[in-house]
Every structure is written in C-alpha cells, then in structure tokens.
C-alpha cells in the first residue's frame, strides 16, 4: 500500500508528465484537430467572400452532389491515377538501388549519399531544373534526341514535353521516378536488407540456390513488411501529390492534362473562392484514401511475412 509521501511523489510525476504533453496537445488541437473539424463543416456550406457581409450558409450535401456530377473532378481523378504509375517503377528502382548499395565496397557511403541527394533538394529547384531539361528548343532531352538522329542519319525531333497533351503526363512520371527512386524508399529497403539473417542465405547456398533463387526464397519474403509499408505510403502520397509539379511546370495544362486532385482543390479554394466545394473534394479524397488503405490491409496484409 502506497504511503502519503509516495502518493505525493506519484501525483507530482503525473502532473509533470501532463505538463510535458500539454504543449504538443495544444499544438495538435489548434493546428490539426480544429482545422479538420472546420473543413468538415465547410464542406456542407456555401461560402461567399465577395459579398458584404460575408455569407456562410449550409447547403448540406449539395457540394457532394455537385462533385459527382462534375466532369472535371473525374478527369482530374484519372490524371492523378495515371501519374501514380510512377509508384511501381519507383519502388522497383529503389529496391534495385538498395541491393546494389548493400554491398560491402569501398566508397559505398558516397554513392548512398549521391542517390539520396534529390530527396533533400528543394522541390521548387528540381521542378525548375526539369522544366529546363524538357524545353523543346534547348533542353538536354531534345538535344540528345537530335544528336542520336544525326548519328543514325535519321531526322529525329523531340516532342514538346510539357505543352503536348500526349507527352505531359509521361514527362512528369519520368521526373517523379528520378526524384523518388533514390530517396526514403531506398533507405527503408537498405535497412530491411541489412536486417535479413545471414544464416538464411547460408542455408540456401548449402541447398544449391543461385542468386535469383536466394532473392526470391529468402530476400523477398524477409523484406515483404517493408514493401507493404512502402506501397501503402506511396499510394497515399500519390493521391496527395501533383500540386507542386503542376503549379510550377505546367500550370495544370495543357488542357488540364496534368491537373491533379490536389491542384483542383487549390484552384477551387484560392482561385475561384469555392471554399465549400474544395472542402468537399478534400473529404472525398480522404474517404478514397482511407478505403484503399483498408483494402490493402485486408487483402494484401495477409501476404506479408512476419
């Protein structure tokens, strides 16, 4: 049974613990919880900031009804999904790089740093750089295509990457793969590979397994939790991505071919002052992401080896 002095000490420790938690709790309440609740309320409202006084009126489900009838919403959903084709290629490239960088070679730390650099560089700088790379007149991509044509004695001319509706999405996908293939996913895979027990490889070698068989029977099952985590987070991030690239490189064009859901939310909220509609789109995006995540956990989580 606790004495009076022990009880006082325990109370002081409890108060001190809550005191340390209080700043974070207040920050979470003010900058996360309240804005989320406000956006939910806003999704059921029609907002008019032009009139005087400002008009806030409930329209209930009208914003969501408008959303399902909006052809641009579905078009930009499709754009977002197409741009997410970069995800499997990025994951495969990250795993390939991690396998290469997992070797015990001299100077391997230098190469790990080089491949990670695009992740820590400013996104704006990278997008401006790639906009120059894709320039149809003096960009390095079209210049190389022209040089290859001269060598082959074939008149080759590169496309207008960012202004041609057929090439704008592939251009952004290629850039996205380059930007993410050596980033955090590579680090996660590298950590997972270094955690694979060495005795499993030795047992496979005794059984006569070659390199591919060791990868498929040992490496792949052991890193499957990491693969599942990366796939889940990449899909979530893919639905939330696309604003920076579209805003800086293409302006959402040509003809809306690179406008994503996030860029559409931005336009509705800041450009067209359709705040209630933008909030409704945001919550629909949350529902879609939540549903896909639950689906992944339910059907693909069972295949993960723990």
C-alpha positions as CSV (number, residue, x, y, z in Angstrom):
1,X,0.0,0.0,0.0
2,X,1.3,3.4,-1.0
3,X,2.3,5.9,1.7
4,X,1.3,9.5,1.8
5,X,4.7,10.6,0.6
6,X,4.8,8.1,-2.2
7,X,1.3,9.2,-3.3
8,X,2.5,12.8,-3.4
9,X,5.6,11.9,-5.4
10,X,3.3,9.9,-7.8
11,X,1.0,12.9,-8.2
12,X,3.9,15.2,-8.9
13,X,5.2,12.9,-11.6
14,X,1.8,12.6,-13.2
15,X,1.4,16.4,-13.2
16,X,4.9,16.8,-14.6
17,X,4.1,14.2,-17.3
18,X,0.9,16.0,-18.4
19,X,2.9,19.3,-18.3
20,X,5.3,18.0,-20.9
21,X,2.4,16.6,-23.0
22,X,0.4,19.9,-22.8
23,X,2.3,22.0,-25.4
24,X,2.1,19.2,-28.0
25,X,-1.6,18.6,-27.2
26,X,-2.4,22.3,-27.6
27,X,-0.5,22.4,-30.9
28,X,-2.3,19.4,-32.1
29,X,-5.7,20.8,-31.1
30,X,-5.1,24.2,-32.6
31,X,-3.3,23.3,-35.8
32,X,-4.7,19.9,-36.6
33,X,-7.9,18.9,-34.9
34,X,-9.7,22.2,-35.2
35,X,-8.8,22.8,-38.9
36,X,-10.0,19.3,-39.7
37,X,-13.3,19.9,-38.0
38,X,-13.6,23.3,-39.6
39,X,-13.0,21.8,-43.1
40,X,-15.7,19.2,-42.4
41,X,-18.2,21.9,-41.5
42,X,-17.1,23.9,-44.5
43,X,-17.8,21.0,-46.9
44,X,-21.5,21.4,-46.0
45,X,-21.6,25.1,-46.6
46,X,-21.6,27.6,-49.4
47,X,-19.2,30.5,-48.8
48,X,-19.4,33.9,-50.5
49,X,-16.5,36.1,-49.5
50,X,-17.2,38.7,-52.2
51,X,-20.5,40.0,-50.8
52,X,-20.8,42.2,-47.8
53,X,-21.3,40.9,-45.2
54,X,-19.6,37.6,-45.9
55,X,-22.0,34.8,-46.5
56,X,-21.8,31.4,-44.9
57,X,-24.9,29.2,-45.3
58,X,-25.4,25.5,-45.0
59,X,-26.2,23.6,-48.2
60,X,-25.8,20.2,-46.6
61,X,-24.9,17.6,-49.4
62,X,-25.2,20.0,-52.3
63,X,-21.4,20.2,-52.6
64,X,-21.0,16.4,-52.7
65,X,-23.8,16.1,-55.2
66,X,-22.1,18.7,-57.4
67,X,-18.9,16.7,-57.1
68,X,-20.3,13.5,-58.5
69,X,-21.8,15.5,-61.5
70,X,-18.6,17.4,-62.1
71,X,-16.8,16.1,-65.2
72,X,-13.6,17.9,-64.3
73,X,-13.4,16.1,-61.0
74,X,-13.4,12.7,-62.6
75,X,-10.9,13.9,-65.3
76,X,-8.5,15.1,-62.6
77,X,-9.0,11.9,-60.6
78,X,-7.9,10.0,-63.7
79,X,-4.9,12.3,-64.1
80,X,-3.9,11.5,-60.5
81,X,-4.2,7.8,-61.0
82,X,-2.2,7.9,-64.3
83,X,0.6,9.9,-62.6
84,X,0.7,7.3,-59.9
85,X,2.1,4.8,-62.5
86,X,5.4,6.1,-61.3
87,X,4.9,4.3,-58.0
88,X,5.7,0.7,-59.0
89,X,8.7,1.8,-61.2
90,X,10.0,3.9,-58.3
91,X,9.6,1.0,-55.8
92,X,11.4,-1.4,-58.2
93,X,14.2,1.1,-58.8
94,X,14.5,1.8,-55.0
95,X,14.8,-2.0,-54.3
96,X,17.4,-2.4,-57.2
97,X,19.5,0.5,-55.8
98,X,19.3,-0.8,-52.3
99,X,20.5,-4.2,-53.5
100,X,23.5,-2.6,-55.2
101,X,24.2,-0.3,-52.2
102,X,24.0,-3.1,-49.8
103,X,27.4,-4.5,-51.0
104,X,30.5,-4.0,-48.8
105,X,32.5,-2.0,-51.3
106,X,34.9,0.9,-50.8
107,X,33.2,4.3,-51.1
108,X,29.7,2.9,-50.9
109,X,28.7,5.6,-48.4
110,X,29.5,8.2,-51.1
111,X,27.1,6.5,-53.6
112,X,24.4,6.2,-51.0
113,X,24.7,10.0,-50.4
114,X,24.6,10.8,-54.1
115,X,21.5,8.8,-54.7
116,X,19.7,10.4,-51.7
117,X,20.5,14.0,-52.8
118,X,17.4,14.6,-54.9
119,X,15.2,13.9,-51.8
120,X,16.8,16.7,-49.7
121,X,17.0,19.2,-52.6
122,X,14.3,21.9,-52.8
123,X,11.3,20.7,-54.8
124,X,10.9,24.0,-56.5
125,X,14.5,24.0,-57.7
126,X,14.1,20.5,-59.0
127,X,10.9,21.3,-60.9
128,X,12.5,24.4,-62.5
129,X,15.5,22.4,-63.5
130,X,13.4,19.7,-65.1
131,X,11.3,22.4,-66.9
132,X,14.6,23.5,-68.5
133,X,15.6,19.9,-69.3
134,X,12.2,19.4,-71.1
135,X,12.5,22.7,-73.0
136,X,11.7,21.8,-76.7
137,X,14.3,24.2,-78.1
138,X,17.4,24.0,-75.9
139,X,16.5,21.3,-73.3
140,X,19.0,18.4,-72.9
141,X,16.5,15.7,-73.7
142,X,15.5,17.0,-77.1
143,X,19.2,17.9,-77.8
144,X,20.2,14.3,-77.2
145,X,17.4,13.0,-79.4
146,X,18.6,15.3,-82.2
147,X,22.2,14.1,-81.7
148,X,21.1,10.5,-81.9
149,X,19.2,11.3,-85.1
150,X,22.4,12.8,-86.6
151,X,24.4,9.7,-85.7
152,X,21.8,7.4,-87.2
153,X,21.3,9.7,-90.2
154,X,17.6,9.9,-89.3
155,X,15.8,13.3,-88.7
156,X,14.7,12.9,-85.1
157,X,13.0,15.7,-83.2
158,X,11.9,15.6,-79.6
159,X,8.3,16.4,-78.6
160,X,7.0,19.4,-76.8
161,X,7.2,17.6,-73.5
162,X,5.2,19.9,-71.2
163,X,2.9,21.6,-73.8
164,X,1.8,18.5,-75.7
165,X,-1.2,16.7,-74.1
166,X,0.2,13.3,-75.1
167,X,3.6,13.8,-73.5
168,X,2.9,16.0,-70.4
169,X,2.0,13.0,-68.2
170,X,4.9,10.8,-69.3
171,X,7.3,13.7,-68.7
172,X,6.0,14.2,-65.1
173,X,6.1,10.4,-64.5
174,X,9.7,10.2,-65.6
175,X,10.7,13.1,-63.4
176,X,8.8,11.6,-60.4
177,X,10.7,8.3,-60.8
178,X,14.0,10.1,-60.9
179,X,13.1,12.1,-57.8
180,X,11.9,9.2,-55.6
181,X,13.9,6.2,-56.7
182,X,16.9,7.0,-54.5
183,X,15.0,8.6,-51.6
184,X,13.5,7.3,-48.4
185,X,12.2,4.1,-50.0
186,X,15.8,3.2,-50.9
187,X,16.8,3.8,-47.3
188,X,14.0,1.7,-46.0
189,X,14.8,-1.1,-48.3
190,X,18.5,-0.8,-47.4
191,X,17.7,-1.1,-43.7
192,X,15.4,-4.1,-44.4
193,X,18.1,-5.9,-46.4
194,X,20.7,-5.4,-43.7
195,X,18.2,-7.0,-41.2
196,X,17.9,-10.2,-43.2
197,X,19.6,-13.0,-41.2
198,X,22.8,-14.2,-42.8
199,X,22.2,-17.8,-41.8
200,X,19.2,-18.0,-44.2
201,X,21.5,-17.2,-47.1
202,X,24.0,-19.8,-45.9
203,X,21.3,-22.4,-45.7
204,X,20.1,-21.5,-49.2
205,X,23.7,-21.8,-50.5
206,X,24.0,-25.2,-49.0
207,X,20.9,-26.3,-50.8
208,X,22.5,-25.1,-54.1
209,X,20.4,-22.0,-54.6
210,X,21.6,-19.4,-57.2
211,X,21.4,-15.6,-56.7
212,X,17.9,-15.3,-58.1
213,X,16.6,-18.2,-56.0
214,X,18.1,-16.7,-52.9
215,X,16.4,-13.4,-53.6
216,X,13.0,-15.0,-54.3
217,X,13.1,-17.5,-51.4
218,X,14.9,-15.5,-48.8
219,X,15.3,-11.8,-49.5
220,X,11.8,-11.1,-50.9
221,X,9.8,-12.7,-48.0
222,X,12.1,-11.1,-45.4
223,X,11.6,-7.6,-46.8
224,X,7.8,-8.0,-47.5
225,X,6.8,-6.0,-44.5
226,X,8.9,-3.1,-45.8
227,X,7.5,-3.5,-49.3
228,X,3.9,-3.4,-47.9
229,X,4.6,-0.3,-45.9
230,X,6.3,1.5,-48.8
231,X,3.4,0.5,-51.2
232,X,0.8,1.8,-48.7
233,X,2.5,5.1,-48.0
234,X,3.4,5.6,-51.7
235,X,-0.3,5.2,-52.8
236,X,-1.4,7.6,-50.0
237,X,1.3,10.1,-51.1
238,X,0.4,9.6,-54.8
239,X,-3.2,10.7,-54.2
240,X,-1.9,13.8,-52.3
241,X,0.8,14.7,-54.8
242,X,0.9,16.6,-58.0
243,X,0.3,20.2,-56.9
244,X,3.9,21.4,-56.9
245,X,4.7,19.9,-60.3
246,X,1.6,21.2,-61.9
247,X,1.8,24.7,-60.4
248,X,5.5,25.2,-61.3
249,X,6.0,23.2,-64.5
250,X,2.7,23.1,-66.4
251,X,0.1,25.3,-64.7
252,X,-2.2,22.2,-64.8
253,X,-2.1,22.1,-68.6
254,X,-2.1,21.5,-71.4
255,X,-5.9,21.3,-71.5
256,X,-5.9,20.2,-67.8
257,X,-3.9,17.0,-68.6
258,X,-1.6,17.4,-65.6
259,X,-4.1,18.9,-63.2
260,X,-4.4,16.5,-60.2
261,X,-7.0,16.4,-57.4
262,X,-4.7,18.5,-55.1
263,X,-4.3,21.2,-57.7
264,X,-8.0,21.2,-58.4
265,X,-8.6,21.7,-54.6
266,X,-6.2,24.6,-54.7
267,X,-7.9,26.2,-57.6
268,X,-11.3,25.9,-56.1
269,X,-10.2,27.3,-52.8
270,X,-7.8,30.1,-53.7
271,X,-8.5,30.9,-57.3
272,X,-12.3,30.5,-57.6
273,X,-13.2,31.1,-53.9
274,X,-15.3,27.9,-53.9
275,X,-14.2,27.0,-50.4
276,X,-17.1,24.7,-49.5
277,X,-16.7,22.7,-52.7
278,X,-12.9,22.5,-52.2
279,X,-13.5,21.1,-48.7
280,X,-16.0,18.6,-50.1
281,X,-13.4,17.4,-52.6
282,X,-10.8,17.1,-49.8
283,X,-13.1,14.9,-47.7
284,X,-13.9,12.8,-50.7
285,X,-10.2,12.4,-51.2
286,X,-9.8,11.3,-47.6
287,X,-12.6,8.7,-48.0
288,X,-11.0,7.3,-51.1
289,X,-7.5,7.1,-49.5
290,X,-9.0,5.6,-46.3
291,X,-10.9,3.0,-48.3
292,X,-7.9,2.0,-50.4
293,X,-5.7,1.7,-47.3
294,X,-8.3,-0.6,-45.5
295,X,-8.5,-2.7,-48.7
296,X,-4.7,-3.0,-48.8
297,X,-4.5,-4.1,-45.1
298,X,-7.4,-6.6,-45.5
299,X,-6.3,-8.3,-48.7
300,X,-2.6,-7.7,-49.1
301,X,-1.6,-7.6,-45.4
302,X,-2.2,-11.3,-45.2
303,X,0.7,-12.0,-47.6
304,X,3.2,-10.2,-45.6
305,X,5.8,-12.5,-43.9
306,X,6.4,-11.5,-40.2
